[in-house]
Amino acid sequence: MKDVSNALGAHLAQDVTTLATCWKVTRRDGVILGFTDHDMDLVFDGVSYQAETGFTPSAIQNSADLRVDNLDMEGMLSSGSLTEAEIRAGVYDFAAIDVFVVNYRDISQGALQLRRGWLGEVAMGQKAFVAEVRGLTQRLSQSVGELYSPSCRATLGDGRCKINLALHTVSGTVSAVSSALMFSDSSRIEASGLFSFGKVTFSSGANVGISMEIKDYALNGAVGGVFSLVLPLPYGLQVGDGFQVSKGCDKTLGVCAGRFANVANFRGEPLVPGLDRMLETAGTRSDW
């Protein structure tokens, strides 16, 4: 049972209705955006809902048990306030979502709340996006606890790892741009692999404040250090852009010990036998 005003309830009971669906997006930085599938902009509760960005929501599925409710939103990047660069920059990650309907001919009747949750995965296409909306029950489906693994389960620099990343971070400047995924810094002299699986954060240029994981780092005598990124940056790189880069960790015991001297905080079990070893029988084991 959903709460609605008497006026809106009476309107919903009619054979013909004048309803518009509204989406209120509240980003983690406090910016609030509104969108509607109506053909004109609407103002509700002090928020302007733009009609210029068309979107197609999937059917909203609600259940009385604790199963995760499903809802996807597909739309075109036609609004000046909703751009591909911002989506790729992650400004909409985990943004709060409110979905409701109003009578666009009489906004004073109030709203019927359809869904409240958070943005999950956002997939990008050719000038279009598909965003997964996760309901309140999504958090109840998250795993509690950990599994044994040969690799470390901590994130480099977090409270369990306890490494001070500031001591393993250096500054640099982009000296050449090969593609949206690759650039080089001619001043780098560190050995290949040192920054692989690390993170680069730009301190100037169009991508200032944006961080990206490093897929691979290689030292090339002719051009210096070459960085390959996991994903393309939302804005174009330029020669002279400044950045800070931290050493990477592949979460193995060898790198933890040799690069960071942090074995005491290693959060893995490298000596636990693997599945193949546990399934060996007396006739197949070589040490019997």
C-alpha positions as CSV (number, residue, x, y, z in Angstrom):
1,M,0.0,0.0,0.0
2,K,1.4,3.4,-1.1
3,D,0.4,6.7,0.5
4,V,-1.2,9.2,-1.8
5,S,-3.3,12.3,-1.3
6,N,-7.1,11.9,-1.6
7,A,-7.1,14.1,-4.7
8,L,-4.4,12.1,-6.4
9,G,-6.1,8.8,-5.3
10,A,-9.3,10.0,-6.9
11,H,-7.5,10.9,-10.1
12,L,-5.8,7.5,-10.3
13,A,-9.2,5.8,-10.0
14,Q,-10.4,7.5,-13.1
15,D,-10.6,5.8,-16.5
16,V,-8.4,8.5,-18.1
17,T,-5.4,10.0,-16.2
18,T,-2.8,12.7,-16.9
19,L,0.3,11.2,-15.3
20,A,3.9,11.9,-15.8
21,T,6.8,10.0,-14.4
22,C,9.6,12.0,-12.7
23,W,13.1,11.0,-11.7
24,K,15.0,12.9,-9.0
25,V,18.8,12.2,-9.0
26,T,20.7,13.3,-5.9
27,R,24.5,13.0,-6.5
28,R,26.9,12.4,-3.7
29,D,28.3,15.9,-4.1
30,G,24.8,17.3,-3.3
31,V,23.8,18.3,-6.9
32,I,20.1,17.5,-7.6
33,L,18.8,16.9,-11.1
34,G,15.3,16.2,-12.2
35,F,14.0,14.5,-15.4
36,T,10.5,13.6,-16.6
37,D,8.9,11.7,-19.5
38,H,6.4,14.5,-19.9
39,D,6.7,16.6,-23.1
40,M,7.1,19.8,-21.0
41,D,9.3,20.7,-18.0
42,L,7.7,20.3,-14.6
43,V,8.4,21.9,-11.3
44,F,7.6,19.8,-8.2
45,D,8.6,20.5,-4.6
46,G,11.1,23.1,-5.7
47,V,12.9,20.9,-8.2
48,S,12.7,21.4,-12.0
49,Y,12.2,18.2,-14.0
50,Q,13.5,18.5,-17.5
51,A,11.7,17.0,-20.4
52,E,14.5,17.3,-23.0
53,T,16.2,14.1,-21.9
54,G,14.1,11.2,-23.1
55,F,14.3,7.9,-21.2
56,T,12.6,4.6,-21.2
57,P,12.2,2.9,-17.8
58,S,11.7,-0.8,-17.6
59,A,8.7,-2.3,-15.9
60,I,9.0,-1.7,-12.1
61,Q,8.9,-5.0,-10.2
62,N,8.0,-5.0,-6.5
63,S,7.8,-8.0,-4.3
64,A,6.5,-8.6,-0.7
65,D,9.4,-10.7,0.2
66,L,13.1,-9.8,0.4
67,R,13.9,-10.5,-3.2
68,V,15.8,-7.7,-5.0
69,D,13.4,-5.4,-7.0
70,N,14.4,-4.7,-10.6
71,L,14.4,-1.5,-12.6
72,D,16.5,-0.2,-15.4
73,M,16.5,3.2,-17.0
74,E,17.6,3.7,-20.6
75,G,18.0,7.2,-22.1
76,M,19.6,9.5,-24.6
77,L,22.4,11.9,-23.7
78,S,20.5,14.9,-25.0
79,S,20.5,17.1,-21.9
80,G,23.2,19.6,-21.1
81,S,23.1,18.5,-17.5
82,L,23.6,14.9,-18.2
83,T,26.7,14.3,-20.3
84,E,28.8,11.2,-21.3
85,A,31.9,12.8,-19.8
86,E,30.3,13.2,-16.3
87,I,29.0,9.6,-16.4
88,R,32.4,8.2,-17.3
89,A,33.9,10.4,-14.6
90,G,31.8,8.6,-12.0
91,V,29.9,11.7,-10.7
92,Y,26.6,9.6,-10.8
93,D,28.0,6.5,-9.1
94,F,25.8,5.6,-6.1
95,A,23.6,8.6,-6.6
96,A,20.2,8.5,-4.8
97,I,17.2,8.0,-7.0
98,D,13.5,8.8,-6.4
99,V,11.0,7.7,-9.0
100,F,7.4,9.0,-8.7
101,V,4.4,10.0,-10.8
102,V,2.4,13.2,-10.6
103,N,-0.7,14.6,-12.3
104,Y,0.9,17.1,-14.6
105,R,-2.4,19.1,-14.9
106,D,-2.5,19.6,-11.1
107,I,0.9,19.2,-9.4
108,S,-0.7,20.3,-6.1
109,Q,-2.2,16.8,-5.8
110,G,1.2,15.5,-4.7
111,A,3.1,12.4,-5.9
112,L,2.8,8.6,-5.9
113,Q,6.2,7.2,-4.9
114,L,7.2,4.3,-7.2
115,R,10.8,3.5,-6.2
116,R,13.6,4.8,-4.0
117,G,17.1,3.5,-4.2
118,W,20.6,4.1,-5.7
119,L,22.2,4.0,-9.1
120,G,24.1,0.9,-9.7
121,E,26.0,-0.1,-12.9
122,V,25.8,2.5,-15.7
123,A,26.5,1.1,-19.2
124,M,27.4,3.5,-22.0
125,G,26.5,3.1,-25.7
126,Q,26.5,5.4,-28.7
127,K,25.1,8.6,-27.2
128,A,22.9,6.5,-24.9
129,F,23.1,5.0,-21.4
130,V,21.5,2.2,-19.4
131,A,21.4,2.7,-15.7
132,E,20.5,0.0,-13.1
133,V,18.5,1.3,-10.2
134,R,19.0,-0.7,-7.0
135,G,16.2,-0.8,-4.5
136,L,16.4,-0.7,-0.7
137,T,16.5,-4.6,-0.5
138,Q,19.7,-4.6,-2.6
139,R,21.8,-4.1,0.5
140,L,20.3,-7.1,2.2
141,S,21.6,-9.3,-0.6
142,Q,25.3,-8.3,-0.1
143,S,27.6,-11.0,1.2
144,V,28.7,-10.8,4.8
145,G,32.0,-12.3,5.6
146,E,34.9,-13.4,3.5
147,L,36.2,-16.4,1.7
148,Y,39.7,-17.9,1.8
149,S,41.8,-16.7,-1.1
150,P,45.5,-16.8,-2.1
151,S,45.4,-13.1,-2.9
152,C,45.0,-10.2,-0.5
153,R,41.4,-9.1,0.1
154,A,42.4,-5.6,1.4
155,T,42.5,-2.5,-0.7
156,L,45.9,-0.9,-0.9
157,G,46.1,1.9,1.6
158,D,42.9,1.1,3.5
159,G,42.5,0.5,7.2
160,R,43.3,-3.2,7.0
161,C,46.3,-2.8,4.6
162,K,47.6,0.1,6.8
163,I,50.1,1.3,4.0
164,N,50.5,5.0,3.9
165,L,50.1,5.6,0.2
166,A,51.5,9.2,0.5
167,L,54.9,7.6,1.0
168,H,54.5,5.6,-2.2
169,T,53.1,8.4,-4.4
170,V,55.1,10.5,-6.9
171,S,54.2,13.5,-9.1
172,G,54.6,13.6,-12.8
173,T,53.6,15.5,-16.0
174,V,52.2,14.2,-19.2
175,S,54.8,14.5,-21.9
176,A,53.0,12.7,-24.8
177,V,49.5,11.3,-25.4
178,S,49.2,8.1,-27.5
179,S,45.5,7.5,-27.1
180,A,42.6,7.9,-24.7
181,L,44.0,5.0,-22.7
182,M,47.8,5.6,-23.0
183,F,50.1,8.4,-22.1
184,S,53.8,8.8,-21.2
185,D,56.0,10.8,-18.8
186,S,59.5,11.4,-20.0
187,S,60.8,12.1,-16.5
188,R,60.0,8.6,-15.1
189,I,62.9,6.3,-14.4
190,E,61.1,3.7,-12.2
191,A,61.2,0.0,-13.3
192,S,58.5,-1.5,-15.4
193,G,55.6,-2.8,-13.4
194,L,56.0,-0.6,-10.4
195,F,52.8,1.4,-11.0
196,S,50.8,-1.5,-12.6
197,F,47.5,-1.9,-10.7
198,G,48.1,1.5,-9.1
199,K,46.1,4.6,-9.4
200,V,46.7,7.9,-11.2
201,T,45.0,11.1,-10.1
202,F,45.2,14.3,-12.2
203,S,46.1,17.5,-10.5
204,S,45.6,19.8,-13.5
205,G,44.1,19.9,-16.9
206,A,40.5,18.9,-18.0
207,N,40.6,15.7,-15.8
208,V,41.7,17.5,-12.6
209,G,40.5,15.6,-9.5
210,I,39.7,12.4,-11.5
211,S,41.4,9.1,-10.7
212,M,41.8,6.1,-12.9
213,E,43.3,2.6,-12.3
214,I,46.5,1.8,-14.2
215,K,46.4,-1.4,-16.2
216,D,50.1,-1.5,-17.0
217,Y,53.2,0.6,-16.6
218,A,56.4,0.1,-18.7
219,L,59.7,1.9,-18.8
220,N,60.7,2.8,-22.3
221,G,64.1,4.3,-22.7
222,A,63.1,6.5,-25.6
223,V,60.0,8.0,-24.1
224,G,60.2,7.4,-20.3
225,G,57.4,5.8,-18.4
226,V,54.4,4.6,-20.4
227,F,51.0,4.3,-18.6
228,S,48.1,2.2,-19.9
229,L,44.8,2.9,-18.2
230,V,42.0,0.4,-17.5
231,L,39.3,2.8,-18.9
232,P,39.5,5.9,-21.0
233,L,39.5,9.2,-19.2
234,P,36.2,11.3,-19.6
235,Y,38.1,14.3,-20.9
236,G,41.0,14.6,-23.3
237,L,44.5,14.5,-22.0
238,Q,46.9,17.3,-23.0
239,V,50.7,17.5,-22.8
240,G,51.6,19.3,-19.6
241,D,48.7,17.9,-17.5
242,G,50.0,17.2,-14.0
243,F,49.3,14.0,-12.1
244,Q,50.1,12.0,-9.0
245,V,50.6,8.2,-9.3
246,S,50.9,5.6,-6.6
247,K,52.7,2.3,-6.7
248,G,50.5,-0.7,-7.6
249,C,49.9,-3.9,-5.9
250,D,48.8,-7.2,-7.6
251,K,47.7,-8.5,-4.2
252,T,50.2,-11.3,-4.1
253,L,52.4,-12.1,-1.1
254,G,55.6,-11.5,-3.1
255,V,54.7,-7.9,-4.0
256,C,53.4,-7.2,-0.5
257,A,56.7,-8.4,1.0
258,G,59.1,-7.1,-1.6
259,R,57.6,-3.7,-2.5
260,F,55.8,-2.7,0.7
261,A,57.3,-4.9,3.5
262,N,53.8,-5.3,4.8
263,V,53.4,-9.1,5.2
264,A,52.1,-8.6,8.8
265,N,48.9,-7.0,7.2
266,F,48.6,-9.4,4.3
267,R,44.9,-10.4,4.1
268,G,45.2,-13.6,2.0
269,E,46.0,-17.3,2.6
270,P,48.7,-18.1,-0.1
271,L,49.5,-21.5,1.5
272,V,46.0,-22.9,1.5
273,P,45.8,-25.8,-0.9
274,G,43.9,-25.1,-4.1
275,L,40.8,-27.0,-5.3
276,D,42.9,-29.4,-7.5
277,R,45.0,-30.4,-4.6
278,M,42.1,-31.0,-2.3
279,L,40.4,-33.3,-4.9
280,E,43.5,-35.4,-5.5
281,T,43.2,-39.1,-4.6
282,A,45.8,-41.5,-3.4
283,G,46.3,-42.8,-6.9
284,T,47.0,-39.4,-8.4
285,R,49.1,-37.7,-5.8
286,S,52.8,-37.7,-6.6
287,D,54.0,-37.6,-2.9
288,W,52.3,-40.8,-1.8
